[in-house]
Each structure stands twice: as C-alpha cells, then as structure tokens.
Amino acid sequence: MGKSIDKMAVAAIRSLAIDEINRANSGHPGMALDAAPSLFALYRDHLVADPAHPDWPNRDRFVLSSGHASSLLYALLHVSGYQVSMDDLKSFRQLGSKTPGHPEVGHTPGVDATSGPLGQGVAQAVGMAIAEKAIRSQYPDGEKIMSHYTYCLCGDGDLQEGVVQEAVSLAGHLRLNKLIMIYDQNGSTLDGPTSDSLTESIKLRFLASEWNVLEVKNGNNVDKISSAIAKAKKSSVYPTLIIMKTVIGYGSANQGNHKTHGEPLGEEDGNHAKKVYGVTWDPFTVPEEVYALFKETFQARGAAAYAAYADQLAEYGKYHPEEQKTFLAALKREVPALPSRDYGDLAKEATRSSSGAMLALYRSVIPYCLGGSADVAGSTKTDVKGVKPFPEGTDMRYGIREFAMASAQNGILLHGGLISYCACFLVFSDYMKNAIRMAALERLPAIYLFTHDSLAVGEDGPTHQPIEQLTGLRATPNLNVFRPADAKEVEGAYRLSFASLSTPSAIVLSRQALPLLEKTDPKKVAKGAYPVLSPKRGSKADCTIIATGSEVSLAIEAAEELIKRGYVMEVISAPCLSLLEENPAYMNKLFSTPYAKRVSLEMGSTLGWGRYAKWNIGVNEFGASGKAEAVLDEYGFTPMKIADKIAYFLSKK
C-alpha cells in the first residue's frame, strides 16, 4: 500500500498543477511536473511546519526559488492542510486570488518568501539560514529556542544568476550546515536546452564553494530523494546541495522539451500526462487517501513539534528568564526607547560618522541587532567596537557581494527574530536594486546605510559619484529614502527606520563633514520636509529653496547671500520625500511660495524634482575626478554660484 499511495499522492499533486495552469491558461508546467516527487518527499518525511500555526518561529523554512513553479507549491499547500482551498487553486493567477502567478509572502499561508526573480530565492534562503544560526548562537542553550532547517528548491535558471554564486559562496564560507538546497536539474531553460548556455559542472562548482553535494539520478524515486534529504540533515559543517536529475514536463507528450517550461499543456496533453501518472479521477479532485496521508505525516509531525516547542519555550524561561524576554521582544521587533544623542559642542561631522554614532548607540541596547557591510565597514562606519563577527557575534562580513547581501538580509527579516541592516556606497546600490525592490514588495523593514552620496566623493571620480541612484530609489514604492542634512536629521532617520515594521529604509550619508544646523530637528524628519530658514514674521518669501543632505547647508549659505542682495528667502530641508507625500495637506501648506519661485537643490539627477519646484539645480551628467572642492566648484555647487543661479531664475518672467 505504501508505494501505491505515494504514487497516487504524487499523481494528485501533478494533476492539480496541470488543472491550475489549464484553467488559468497561463503558467509554467515544466518544473511543476518534474519536481513534484522531490517536494512530496520533503513534505511527507522531513519538513517540520504546522498549517494551523503557519508562522511559528521554530518551523522549518521552505523557499521555492523557481517561483514560476508556484502551481506545484499551491497544490502541496492544499493537500498539506494549509488554508489554500480547491477554489483558490481554481483561481490560480487571477486578480485578487490567494494563488498569484509567483509566490508572495504574507499573501498565501505556507509561503515563506516571495520569489520569481530567479536567484533571489536562493539568497533569501541563505539569509534564513544565517538568521537561524545567529539566533541559536547568541542565546545560552540557543538550540532550545531556535533549531530548524532551511530548504530551497531551485532550477537551472536560478543557478545562472550571479546572485546565486554570491550567496552560495557566502553560505559555504559561513558553514550554514542546516541549509539544504534541492537542484531540479531538468536540463532546460525557457529558450532551449540548458546546454545552450551552461556547460560547467554544477557539482564541482558547489564543492569548490564548500558545500556537500549529493546526487539522485532518478527524480521520480521518492525513497531515494527522501534518503538524500535525510543524509543532508546529518551534515554538521557544510550546507548541502542535492542534485535531482529530472525530465522537464514529465508525463507530457513533449516531456524533455523546453516548450513545456512556460506554456499550458492544454486539455489533450494534460489528459495524456494524467494517464501516464495513473490518474482516474476528475479535474480538481484529490483522493481521500492522499489527504489522509498528509494528515498522518506532515500535519501530525508539525502539530507535535509545535506543541513540544511551546512547552520547550516555557521551560527555557524558567532557566533563562531574561533571555526568553529578549527573544520574545525580538520576535515582535521591539526597539527600546532611546535617549537623544548628546551633541555637546559638535560643530561639524560627516553624516556617515553621525550614522556610526547612532549605530553604536542602538547596538548597545538591542542585542538582536545584526548587520554588516560589503567589505567597506571602515568607510561606512559600521565597524562598531565590541561586536564580534558572525556566528560568535552579530557583525556580518558579507564580502564584496552587494546583491547577495541585500537578498540575504531579506531572508534574515523574513525569518524573524533579528533587526538587520547592511551598508555600502550609494553608487553600488545599483547592484542591490532588485533585492531592495523585493524588500519593499515583501514589506520588510530592511535598513540600508548608503555612504559617499554625491560629487563630494571627489578623487574617486565618476565611477563612485552617484547621479541617478537617489531618483531610482525614490521611484520604488514602499521605500523611505532619507538624506539627512546633519547629525540631528541622522538621528531622526534612525528612529524612524528602526521603528518601521513594514517599510524598508535607505539612509543616504555624506563622506564630507557637514555643519550642525541650528533649525534641524530629529522629530521633524517624520514630516518629510520642514523649514530651516524662514522669512521674518509677516514677510512672504521671494524664493524657497528645497534641499536635501549636504546641500541644505549650501542652500542656507546661498540664501544668506541672496538676503544681502535684498531677497526674502526660505530654505526647506526635505530629508524624506515619501513621508512628505503621505500628507498632501501639510505639503501644500509647506510649499506656500508660488511654484515659479521655488528652487530645488540636490547633487544628483533633477528627474522628479519638477513636482516641487520650477527651477532645479542638480547634476544630469556623470561627475569627474578631482579634489572634492574643485569638483563641486566645477559643477556649480558653491554658495555664490548657487546664489547667482537663483538670482537669474528669479529675474526671468
């Protein structure tokens, strides 16, 4: 009976995937059909999770990196007892359904990560494994509160993405032995055989990256697959790759052909495949024996583990009450109330240094804070004294892997139990952009510390001088981009970023020292923009300068020069435009000066600034190498040259 029920269960899962895709007339049957035995073995025998409590912290995590095979995951979630109904499967890929085209975390119970952009699922799984190991390592008897596996299913397409090699290299280096990746080697990508674009040895590549590698030559052999997973779980040092040899679109008349990758089989070929599987039941039907099998295996195992964990956590509190309290606070992302920074007689400070001071303050009171940089800790001021490297401590040495760093941070935050940040130069945020977009889509409170924010980088030249990066970041929905003018605005940005629960934050920081301004206020950063130089009471401004970051002090100096020339001036600091946009009534009141008398000032692309001001002073070309002062003078970013430009604007009718 055992073999026959296994065969029936795999057939039912494959059949549901065919039905979902055919009903939608859209989807990717190829991998969904050939990888079904792998996920069946995982869910039946190994994965520890509880459909009744899909978010409990010590469950195993599963990431479908090849998110286009979502029909397979939804079918499994359905038969496994998650709140994914048959009607949900019937509405696959339809607007507003619980079963979107690619998995979306927070949208479908049992989905641990949003995936689809190839490669990022692998990197997010690496982040989850980092989080599990970090939590386990930081608490006494940490295995009592955090000890689980992270599984990931990937395909040929994933492994061609550069972010995967970054992440794989990092995982091997960090000895993430509880990370297990199943590689569905079906020999096909969308355009043709994998051999058209990939001929390297995946096995040797992973061995060189310090992974265990296991192979299953028949991807339909459930027992062999389960044995390989069991062996992978015994690894005490390295992460494990299981190479699963499969046939794309298994059962289809076109099996083995790349055309099954992304086109519905249709009714005729769907019926052909079902006949191969031995399906005798109607579409969107599952035999009761299959439901019973998952209740007896997956669901029973998960319910027992959940109950045992609840008792274990309570017992942990008896011996480690303070640590238990800290752990529970970490799961809720609680941030202690912090005193304001003492600025004393501070006159000037690079905002990257201000950031370093705030980071040290936060780290001193938040033990579950984890973060690091892409090999630029000294430059980004993220090298906090006294914090040990992972896994003994919580300082992440990501190496020169910006994309993997940001994607892994997404996985860390998806896992829960840690507050995380990562850092690099602003110009290299481009390497991270798709992971930043993913964080915004997944509603993760990721924190990015970007330094070296302008032409003032100087001698490093145009390759390191950001121009278009601020515009690109600001164009991303659900992302707060902070560009603080001084140390006080840095404090405000930190408070908002660390308090966020569902919006990522990018804090953009200067390399050069900036003056501590009289009228800046940490609390007013939450408004998005506010005046820092205002006309005398009863006077109306002839011109309002709207500036960000280092340009705020420049704007004040330029305004003071224009005041000497007889103009009535106003300067507005705009540290976060997205927060400003949240309050249109306040924004309209703030920008009371006529549109034609407003000027924006920022050392970057002027794209988008026309919304706020008619006149835009910025940089719409690449920079140049030279001393910072010389570069700024060349591009017109001195108080006198700015004043002259504004006077010219105001003279035009």
Disulfide bonds with the S-S distance in Angstrom:
none
